[in-house]
């Protein structure tokens, strides 16, 4: 059964406090409330929907080599459920990442010879995820995984990274919610890769905790932390969960473009239903 961790929540400012740093170092995640207002989050979601409808109409299946995931909602409408490089196509999304407060997150990354940066042009860019539980949903849940594992899959070094999430809807037990195993960012490389079967294992873990968030919140986790998205116990409107994630990087740059090839690890993400 998922545990409840009564963790402190913070307000994102232009400089992280020592309390924030200590908490993140211990648990591998941190939760900031009201990065944007719920009303702002709703406007961003609506703008994404407009572009998503265009993608469906144009029958696009990839952006910069990254597959788009589709599903059929409870109303029989085909919708985009995993939208990569959203900031390239939706101005309301792009504007969020100009916020100077985000630079304070750099303190959670180690110093390397490479610049610390938000990966708007790397990995999968800003990914807008839309989970829901319907018969023909293509994205009801996402099994256990670590974000740095894709570097291993591509034959590269696993540089520390952050995953920065902006919540566009409330997220909790009603619509599945994010589950994480705190402290697993301090495991060795073997456990970071092989503690569980990446993506395919969707079972509960006795040490998992739920990270409940409200629309407009910002949650950050270390890319080595094991986490999953649970399936909502409900169907239809109650099951919808929307969140955007982007990588905060400190490794070598690998910018993608319209002719980039599809990375190998997306063969496994394609199995997530």
Secondary structure as the mmCIF struct_conf table of DSSP 4:
data_model
#
loop_
_struct_conf.conf_type_id
_struct_conf.id
_struct_conf.beg_label_comp_id
_struct_conf.beg_label_asym_id
_struct_conf.beg_label_seq_id
_struct_conf.end_label_comp_id
_struct_conf.end_label_asym_id
_struct_conf.end_label_seq_id
STRN STRN1 UNK A 3 UNK A 3
STRN STRN2 UNK A 10 UNK A 10
BEND BEND1 UNK A 14 UNK A 15
HELX_RH_AL_P HELX_RH_AL_P1 UNK A 18 UNK A 27
BEND BEND2 UNK A 28 UNK A 28
STRN STRN3 UNK A 29 UNK A 32
BEND BEND3 UNK A 33 UNK A 33
BEND BEND4 UNK A 35 UNK A 36
HELX_RH_AL_P HELX_RH_AL_P2 UNK A 38 UNK A 58
TURN_TY1_P TURN_TY1_P1 UNK A 59 UNK A 59
STRN STRN4 UNK A 62 UNK A 63
TURN_TY1_P TURN_TY1_P2 UNK A 64 UNK A 65
STRN STRN5 UNK A 66 UNK A 67
HELX_LH_PP_P HELX_LH_PP_P1 UNK A 68 UNK A 68
STRN STRN6 UNK A 69 UNK A 72
TURN_TY1_P TURN_TY1_P3 UNK A 74 UNK A 75
BEND BEND5 UNK A 76 UNK A 76
STRN STRN7 UNK A 78 UNK A 83
TURN_TY1_P TURN_TY1_P4 UNK A 84 UNK A 85
HELX_RH_3T_P HELX_RH_3T_P1 UNK A 86 UNK A 88
TURN_TY1_P TURN_TY1_P5 UNK A 89 UNK A 89
HELX_RH_AL_P HELX_RH_AL_P3 UNK A 91 UNK A 96
TURN_TY1_P TURN_TY1_P6 UNK A 97 UNK A 98
HELX_RH_3T_P HELX_RH_3T_P2 UNK A 100 UNK A 108
BEND BEND6 UNK A 109 UNK A 109
BEND BEND7 UNK A 113 UNK A 114
HELX_LH_PP_P HELX_LH_PP_P2 UNK A 115 UNK A 116
STRN STRN8 UNK A 117 UNK A 118
TURN_TY1_P TURN_TY1_P7 UNK A 120 UNK A 121
STRN STRN9 UNK A 122 UNK A 122
TURN_TY1_P TURN_TY1_P8 UNK A 123 UNK A 124
BEND BEND8 UNK A 126 UNK A 126
STRN STRN10 UNK A 127 UNK A 131
TURN_TY1_P TURN_TY1_P9 UNK A 135 UNK A 136
BEND BEND9 UNK A 138 UNK A 138
BEND BEND10 UNK A 140 UNK A 140
STRN STRN11 UNK A 142 UNK A 145
TURN_TY1_P TURN_TY1_P10 UNK A 147 UNK A 148
HELX_RH_AL_P HELX_RH_AL_P4 UNK A 149 UNK A 153
TURN_TY1_P TURN_TY1_P11 UNK A 154 UNK A 155
STRN STRN12 UNK A 162 UNK A 167
BEND BEND11 UNK A 168 UNK A 169
STRN STRN13 UNK A 171 UNK A 171
BEND BEND12 UNK A 172 UNK A 172
HELX_RH_3T_P HELX_RH_3T_P3 UNK A 173 UNK A 175
STRN STRN14 UNK A 178 UNK A 180
TURN_TY1_P TURN_TY1_P12 UNK A 182 UNK A 183
HELX_RH_3T_P HELX_RH_3T_P4 UNK A 184 UNK A 186
BEND BEND13 UNK A 187 UNK A 187
HELX_RH_AL_P HELX_RH_AL_P5 UNK A 189 UNK A 194
BEND BEND14 UNK A 195 UNK A 196
TURN_TY1_P TURN_TY1_P13 UNK A 198 UNK A 200
TURN_TY1_P TURN_TY1_P14 UNK A 206 UNK A 207
STRN STRN15 UNK A 209 UNK A 211
STRN STRN16 UNK A 213 UNK A 213
TURN_TY1_P TURN_TY1_P15 UNK A 215 UNK A 216
STRN STRN17 UNK A 218 UNK A 222
TURN_TY1_P TURN_TY1_P16 UNK A 223 UNK A 224
BEND BEND15 UNK A 225 UNK A 225
STRN STRN18 UNK A 227 UNK A 229
HELX_LH_PP_P HELX_LH_PP_P3 UNK A 230 UNK A 232
BEND BEND16 UNK A 233 UNK A 234
HELX_RH_3T_P HELX_RH_3T_P5 UNK A 236 UNK A 239
STRN STRN19 UNK A 241 UNK A 249
BEND BEND17 UNK A 251 UNK A 251
STRN STRN20 UNK A 255 UNK A 255
TURN_TY1_P TURN_TY1_P17 UNK A 258 UNK A 259
HELX_LH_PP_P HELX_LH_PP_P4 UNK A 260 UNK A 263
TURN_TY1_P TURN_TY1_P18 UNK A 264 UNK A 265
HELX_RH_AL_P HELX_RH_AL_P6 UNK A 266 UNK A 269
TURN_TY1_P TURN_TY1_P19 UNK A 270 UNK A 271
#
